[in-house]
Amino acid sequence: MKKLRVLFLVCLLLFIGSGVAGAQYSDTFLKIEGDPLEIWAANEGTMAAYYQGQYQYYQSDDNESSWGSVLVLDGGSESFPTYVSEEICSWMTFPDDRWEYFTPVSHGKVDAWTIRTVYRAGDSGVEITQTIAYTNGSSYYRKSWVIKNNSDRTYTDVRFTHGGDAYFGGDDESLGHWDPSLRMVYLTNPDPAITGIMGFYGASSSPADHYYEGSYSDVFDYMSLGQLPDTVRDDYHDSGYALQWNRAGLAPGESWTIVAYEKWTAAGLVQVLAPPDRQGAPGETISYTFTLANEGDQETVYNLTAGSSSGWNTSLESSTLTIPAGQTASVAVELTIAPGAAVGTKDILTLTATAADDDSVTNSDSVTTEVIPPKTGSLTVTIEPAAAVAAGVQWRRTGTTTWFNSGATESGIPVGTYTIEFKEVPGFEKLDAIEVAILQDQTVSAAAIFFPEPPKTEGPTGPEPGNELPSTDGGGGLLNMVPAAIMALAGALILKRKKR
């Protein structure tokens, strides 16, 4: 039977004293109605989620959800309380009873698949913009928080936790797991033939700093302290989980962005867990690490296949993987974005694992790659002396057709290493091509110095130049020989780098 909820007195007093009715799904929750996921979001950070029609976050009898967020400023000092989503308050105890609800600011649907909610952390001047986004048909959804300091003071030791009391697959008993490669905390239920996994993980740009899975009451206790202990329970229990992100400081005007995903997988004796979605430019190769879990009772060899929905090239680190019973293993899959891929294109990379001795034991998971504009930088080349410029010396990147004058800047160059070549003109020594590295959003400056060609020296007929030592002629004059090493000194290059 589900536990009875204990409503702490301090939370109840504030709740009654506020004169505001409890947050009910009918008046403060907006919802994304998808398949297989349906996601609900309240105006102060509380959430609810349904997978295949079954709620996954525990709900009380009066429909209050048990999933939300906690923000700690200055490490939970006496100056500021802990800020919390309203509906999870009643499950928590706070140090010195110092806590306060998030204050709703705005709440609305951007479109059918996106909910954006803004709420404040009391009078601290800190504001949180929460965005829930879902791609219909997917078994995961994206949630992000932009935490902005609108005050005139700097906050230190800032902590943000998100999680709650799970009701995975309609079963209140779950087993906890932590995958270090994905940095994902997740649950499994007693019968893998009924449900797969329910997991929570940060994006590659914002991996979680701490995690916890355990008894639902312990989850709330650790969240209220703003410090998760990095442990999971290895027995079936009435469970919940949470992730924590830390930031050393948040100065006035600064923003802190956290992106995370929550996912569910289909039932099966093998589980395939995809990493977070990523972005890449045309022609770029992205490496994804998938985790496979053997939920069966014997060691199994799995055949692996990878496929791109856009038909882009894929490469598997290995086409087979042997995993002992109850263990996990990882495999890397490379995806090369087509050079001509249009910006905004979204590709779905799917990895499928099938037991080599039983085709019925199979599962798959997918990751989405979005095409973004190429990462580019700029290049400026200055040619000296002025006489060389006047004589017509110009520059260009090897393999391109446009010549540039001294001091001109070429923009929009894809990040990478290139060589610069120079136009040859009479009267100046040839300068060999030089190498430069273009960096994202930076301008690389290069200065090329040209030297006049040395004057040709007339001398008496004699042995082949270079095959004799300099000597005096009969009249005592010196035969002027120019050593080859000096002739090779074509010029000098100075590279400077600056931000645009």
N, C-alpha and C positions, 0 to 999 in steps of 0.2 A: 504494500500500500504506500502511496505517496506520503511523505512526511507532512506533519502539520506545520504551517508557517508560524513563526514567532514574530509578533509585531512589536518592536522595541518602543518603549514609552516615549522617548524623545522624538522619534520619527513620527509617532502618532500625534503627539501634541502639536508639532509644527504643521502637520497635514490638516488637522482640524482647525487650528488657528488661522490658517491661510484663507479659509472660506472658499476654497476651490475644490470642486468635485474631483474624485479620483480619476486618473487618466484611463478612460475606457476606449476600446477599439472604435466605438461608434463616433466619438467626437474629436479625438486628437490623433488618431492613427490614419496615415495614408498608406495605400497598399499598391504593390506591383503584382498584377495577376498574371503570372506566367505558368509555364509547364516545363519541367516538373516542380519548379520552385514558385512559391508565393511569399513575398517579403512585405512586412509591415514596419512602419517607422513612426514613432510618436514625435511630438514637437520639442521634447527635451532630451532626446538621445536614446530612449528605450526602443527595443526592436522585438519583432516576432518573426518567425520563419516557419514555413510549411514545406515539406518535401513529400511529393506524391500524396498530398492531402492530409498528412499527419504533422501536427506541430512538433518542432524539434527543440524549442526552448520551453521549459516548463511554464505553464500558466496556472494561476490560482483559480478558484471557483468563480471569482468575480472578474475573470479575464485579464487580470494584471499579469504582464509578462515579467520574466526574470532575467532579462538580458539587457545590458547597458554599459555605461562607461564611468570611469572615475578619473579626475584630474587632481594632481597634487602639485602645488607651487612651493618653492623654497623648501623642498624636502619635508613638507608637513610641519613647518615651524609654527610658533604661536601667532604669527602675524596674519596668517591666512588659513581659512578652513579647507577641508577637502570638499571638492565639488563632485556631485553625483547625479546620475539620471534618477528621476523621481521614483519610478516604480520599483527600482531595485533597492531603494533606501531601506525598506522594512526588513530586508534580509541581513542588514549589516550592523556592525558596531564600529564606532569611530573613536580614535584616540581623543580623550578628554571631551568627547561629544562635540568635537569641532568639525562641523560639516554644513553643507548648504546645497540646496537643489540648484541645478543648472536653470537659468532663466531663459525661457523661449523668446526668440526675437522674430524669426520668420520660419515658415514651413510650407512647402509646396512641391508640386510635381513639375519637373522640367519638361518631361514628356511621359509617355506611357511606361517607360522602363527606367526612369530616373527620379529619385526623390532627394531634394536638397533641403536641409534643415540648418538653421543658424541659432545658436544659443550662447549665452554669456556665463562666465564663471563669476557670479555675484558682482561686486563692485571692484574686482581686481583689474578690470580693463582688458581682460583676456576674453576673446571671442572664438568660438569653434564653429566652423562650417563643415557639416557632415553631409556626404553625398553617398547615396545608395544607388548602384547601377546594376542592371541585370540584362543579359542577352538571352532572349527567349529560346528555350530548348537546351540551355546549358544546365549542368548540375552544380554550378557554383555562382556566387555573386560577389561583386566588388564593393567594398566600403572604404571610404577615405575620410580623413579629418584634416582640415587646415586650421591649426591653432595659432592665432595671431595676437600679439601683444599690442594693444592700442593704448596702453598706459604710458607714463613718463618714467617708469622705473624698470630696471632689469630684474627678471626673476631667475633664480638659480635652482639647480636640482629639480627640474620639471619632469614629472612622470605621468604617463597616461596608460590606463589599463582598460581592457574591454573584454567582456565575457559574461558568464552566468551559469545558470542551472540547466543542464541538458536533459532532453527527453528524447533521446536518439531512437528513431524508428519506432516510436511508441513504446519503448522499453526503458524503464528507469534504471536498469542495471547495465553498466558499461565498463569496459577495460580501457585504461589509459595508455597512450603511446607518445613518444617524442621521436621525430625523424630529424637528425641533425643536419642532413644535407639539404632538406627542404625547409628546415627550421619550422616545422609544423607540429603542433600538438593535435592529437586526434583520438577518436574513440572507436572501438569495435564492440559489437554485441555478442552474446553467447553463441548464436547460431549464424555462421557466415553465409548460410544458404538463404537467409531472410534479408539481411542487410549487409552493406559493405562497410564504409567508414564515414565518419563525420569529422571534418578537420578544419583547422584555423591556422593561417600562416600569413606572414607579412610579404609584401612584394619585394623583388630583388633590390629595389631602391630604398626600402625601409624595413629590413628584417627586424624581427622582434628581439629585444634585449633580454627578456626573461619570459618564462612560461610557467604554467601550473595546471595540473589535472589532478583532481581528487574529489573528496566528498563535497557536495554542493555548498555546505555551510562553511567549509574551509576555504573554498574559492572566494566566497564573499568576504570572509575575514581578511584574507591576504589582499584582496582588491582594496578594501577600506584602508589598509595600511600603506597601500601604494608600493608594495614590494612582494613580488612573486618569487617562490623559492626554487624554481627550476627542478621540479620533481613530478613524477606521475605514479599512480598506484597500479600495482600489477595484479589486482584482484577485481572481481566484478563488484560494483558498488553503486550507490545512488550518486551519480557523478555530475561534474561540471568542469569547465576549463576556462582559461583566460590567457591573454598575452599582455605583455608590458613593453612600452617603449620609453626610453630615457633621453633627456637632452640636458646638457650641462648648464646652458643658459639661454634665455630668451630676452633679447634686448628690445627696447621700444621700437615699434614698427616692424619687427621681425616676425616671420611666419615659419611654422614647422609643419611639414606635410607628412602624414602617415597614410600609407595605402596597404590594405590587407584584403584577403580573400577567405571566404568560407565555402566549403565544398562537401558534397555527398557523392558516394559511388554506389554502383549497383552491387547486388549480392554476388558472391562468388568465392571459390576457394583460392583464387589468386586475385590480388588487388594491384591495380596500376595507379600510381599517384603522380600526376603531372606537376611540374613546377609552376611558378607564377607566370602570367602573361608578360610579354615583352614587346618592345618596338625596335625596328631596324630600318636602315636605309636600303634603297635598291642596290643589289650586288653584295650586300653584307651577309656574312655567315654567322649564325647565332647557334651557340651550343646550349642545349637543354639537358638537364639531368633528371631522369625519371626514377622513382623508387618503386620497386615491386615487392609485394609481401606475400609469402606463402602461408595461407591460412589453413592448409591441409595438415594431415598427421604424418606425412612422410616426405622425404627429400624429393624434389621434383625438378626435372629439366624443362625449361620453357623455351619455345621458339618465339622469336620476336620479329615483328614487322612494323615499319613506320611509313606513314603516308601523309602527303600534303594535299589539302583540299584545293590548292591552286596549281598543283602539278609541279611545284618547285622541287629542286633536288634535295634529297635527304641522305644522310649517312649514319649508319648505326655503328657504335663502338664494338658491338658483338651481336651476332644473330641468335645466340643462345645464352641462357643464363641458368645456372644450377643453384637452387636455394633450399637450404635445409628447412624442415618443418618448423613453422612458427617464427621464421627469420625473415629479414628483408635484405635486399641488395639493390644496387643502383646501376644504371646504364646511361651513357651519354648519347644523345641524338643531335646531329648537326643539321640545320636547315639553312639553305642558301636562298636568299630572296632574289628573285629574277631581276636582272639589271634594268629591265624595262617596266618593272612593277609600278603601278600608279599609286601615288601618295593617298593614304586612306584605305587601301586594300587591307582586308583582314583575312589571314590564312589560319586554318585550323590544322595543327600537326597532331596526329593521333598515333600513339604507340599501343600495339596489341600484343598481349602475351597469351600463348596457348600451350598447355601441357603437351610435351612431345608424345606421351603415351595415352593421351585422352583428349580428343578434340572438344569434348563438352566442357572441359575446365579451361575457360578463357575469359578474358576481361580486357578492357582498354580504357584509356583516359586521354584527354586532349589539352593542348595549350594553344592560345591564340597569339599570333604575331601581327602587329599592325605596322604598315609601311609608313614611314615618316620621311620628310625631306632629307636629302643627304646632309651629313655634317660637313660644313665647309669653313674655309678660312681665306685669307687674302695674301697677296705677295706684292711687295714694292721693291723695285731694283733701281739703284742709282748708279750711273756710269760716270767715271772721271777719267781724264780731265775734260774740260769743256771742249777742247780741240777734238777729242775723240767723238764726242756727241755731235759736234758740228760736221765731222767727217762722215757721219751716218751710222755710227755704231748703235744697234738696238738689241733688245733681248726678247726671248720667248721661252716657254716651257717646251722641252723636247717632245716632239710628237704633235704639237699644236701648230696652227697656221698663222696666227696673228702676231706680228712683231709690235713690241711696245717701245716707246721712247723712254729715255732716262727719267726717273721720278714717277712714272705712271704706275698705277695700282691695278692688278688683275684681281677681281673678286669672284666669289662663288666657286672656289677651287675645292673639290672634294678632299677631305683629310687624307694625308698620305705623304710619301716621299717622291720628289720629282727632281729632274735636272734642268738647269737653265743653260741655254746656249746663246751665243752672241753672233751677230752678223759681222762678217769679215769686211774690212775696208782697207784700201791701200794706205800705207804709211804707219800702220799700227800692228803690233804683234798679235797673233791669234791667241785668244784666251780659251782654254779648254772648258768644256761644260762643267758646271759646278752643281752640287747636290744641296737641296733644301728640304726641310720637313714642314708641311703645312699642318697647323693645329686648329682645332675647332674654335671658331669665334675669335681668332687672333690674326694679327697681321705680321707677317715675317718680312723684315727689311734686309736687303742685301746690297752691298756696295762693291762694284767691280772697278778696279783700277787698271787702265791700259797704258802700256809703255810704247813710245815710238819705236819703229824698227831701227836697229843700229845701222849706221852708214856702212856701205860696202867699201872695202879697202882694196886699192890697186896694188899689186906686187909683182916682182919679176917672176918669169916662168920658172917653175921648179917642181919639186915633188908634190904629190897630191896633198892638199891641205889636210891637216889632222894626222899625217903620217910622219911628221918631222917636228923637231923641237924648234922653238923660235930662235933665230940667229941673226947676226948682223951681216949686211952685205959688204962688198968690198969698200964702199964709201963710208962704212961705219953706221949706216942707218938700220933701224930695227924693223923687221918684218912683223907687222901687226897681225897677230892671230887672235881670233875670238873663241875662247874655249866653248865646247858644246854645252857644258853645264850652265854657263851664263846665258847662252842663247835660249835655254829652256825656261829661264825665268820670265814667264809670259805676263805675270801680274800677281795681284794679291786680292783676296776676298775677305770682307768683313761681314759677319752675319749678326744681326740684331733682331730681337723679338720683342714685340710689345702687344698689349691687349688693345683690341679695338674699343 
